[in-house]
Amino acid sequence: MNDLTLRPSPVRARSAWEIAAAVPDPELPVVTIGDLGILRDVTENDTGCVHVQITPTYSGCPAVETIRADLVERLTCAGFRRVDVELVLWPAWTTDWITEQGRSRLEAHGIAPPAPVRTAAPGTTGPVDVEIAVRCPRCGSPDTREANRFGSTACKALRVCRSCREPFDHVKPI
């Protein structure tokens, strides 16, 4: 490689972002880390090091190390010489960061996406969102119940539809 291929450029930065955003979430492989909104930033410095910032869905998320390893592997295989992955815990991730594409992918795979959280700014008051029902991703019925607060992962709850009687995961709004 010559020095020109190592210099940061908008094209290389965009390529690095696209590669990073396409990494599947290990616990919800139907969505990517870009879909989930946990990918915060991707930059490249003048030494060719790619710096990736991610915010885990919660600070104790067991998938973080797998995501880190997947990012390093994919970016290295794409020709980026060094990859550094940083966890950014502030501001905390919220399910409001899940993209519309991510919400659609979850629902298409039988996982109910979370309702928007929308919290008021500190020191202010505002409307409070009340979740009346979680719709079944299979039949669309709002007549569902929570069977277990903790589903297959800590960020999901197990619900059951009273109409079609099918169980399904629901990503908890946070």
N, C-alpha and C positions, 0 to 999 in steps of 0.2 A: 504494500500500500504506500502511496506517496502522501505527502503532507496535505495535499488538496482534499483527499478523501476523508481526512480526519477533522477538518475544520467544520464547526457547526454550520448548518444551513437550514433554512426553513423547510426544504424538501426532506432532509434527513430527519429533522425534528418531527415533521408530520408523519413520516414513515415509522419512526419509533413510537409515536403516539398510537397510530393505527395498529401496530403489532401488539402493543401493551393492552389496548382496549379490547382486543379480540381474545385475550386469555379467558378461558371459561372459569367460572367460579367452581371450586372443587365440591362444594356442598350443594350447589344448585347449577349443575352443568348445562341446563337449558338456557342460561343467561351468562353473559360475559361480565368481567369486572367493569367494563365500560357501561354496559346496560344497568348494572347495579349502582353506578355512580361512586364507586369506591376509588376509582382512578382519579387522582387530583391534578397531577401535573407530570409532564415528561419534558426534560430539557437535556441538552448536550453541551458540555463545556469545550473549551478550546483544546483539551487533551484527548478528546474523543470519548470521554466518560458520559454515559447516559445516566441521568439521575431521575428516578421514578418516585413519585409520592403517591401513597395510597392511604386511605382511611378505612380501617376495618369496620365491619358492621357493629361490632362492640369490642372493647379493649381486650377481652379474653378470648377472642375468636380463634379456635384451633386451626382454621384454614389459612391463617396468615403466612405461616412458613411454607406451605405448599404454593400459595400465590407468589410469594417471593421467589421460590425456586423456579416456578414456571416462567415468571417474567425474565429472570436471568437467562434461563435456557433459550427461550424464544428470541430474545434480543441478541444474544451472543450468536445463535445460529443464523441470524439475519445479518451478521457482519459487524455488529457494534462490539468494540473491543472490551470495554469495561462497563459493567452495569451495577449501579448502586440503588437499592430500594430503601426508601425511608418511610416509616410509619408516621403519619400526621394524625394526632388525636384531637386537635382543635381546629375548627369546630367539629363536634362529634357528628358522625354520620347519621343521617335520618332517611327513612324510607321515602321521603319526598324527593330524594336524589335519584330514585329509580326512574329511568327513562320510560317514555311511552312504549318504545319498542320492547324494553325489558318487561314491562307490565303485560304486554300482549303475549310475549313468549312464555311467561309464567302461566298465564291463563290457558294458553293453547296446550300446555303440558299438564293441565289438571291441578295447578297450584294457584290458589286465590291470591291475587296481588293485594297489598295493603291499601287501605283508604288513606287519603292525604292526612298529614298530621297538623300542619299549619298552626304553629304556636304564636302567640302574641309576643311582641318585643318586651324585654324586661321593663318593668315599671309602668306598663300600659295594660289596658284591658281590651278585650275584643271578643268576637264571637268564639264560642267553644264548639268544635266539631263533635258531634255525637254519632257514633257508629250504630246505626239501627240494626243492620244485618250484614252478614257476609254472604255474598251470592255464591252458590255452588258453581264451580268452573265447568262442570259437566252438563248440568241441565238448566242452570241459570236461576234456580229457585232461591229466594231470600230466606226460606225456611230451613235454616241450618243451626246447629248447636256446637259448642266447643266440647269435644270429648276429652281432650287433654291439653293443658296449657303449653306443654312441651312436646313437639312433634319429633321428626327424625333429626332435627338440629335445634339448637337453642333459639334460633331466630324464627322458628316456625311453630305454629300450634296445629294440633290435629282436630279437624272438624268433621262432622257428619251431616249429610243432607237428609232432612226428614222426608223429602219428596222422592228422590231416586235411591236413597239409603246408601249412597256411596260415601266412603271416607275420603277426605282430601286434606292436603297441607294448606295452611294459610300463613303467608309471611306476615309476622306481627308488625303493626305500625309503631315506629319509634321515632 
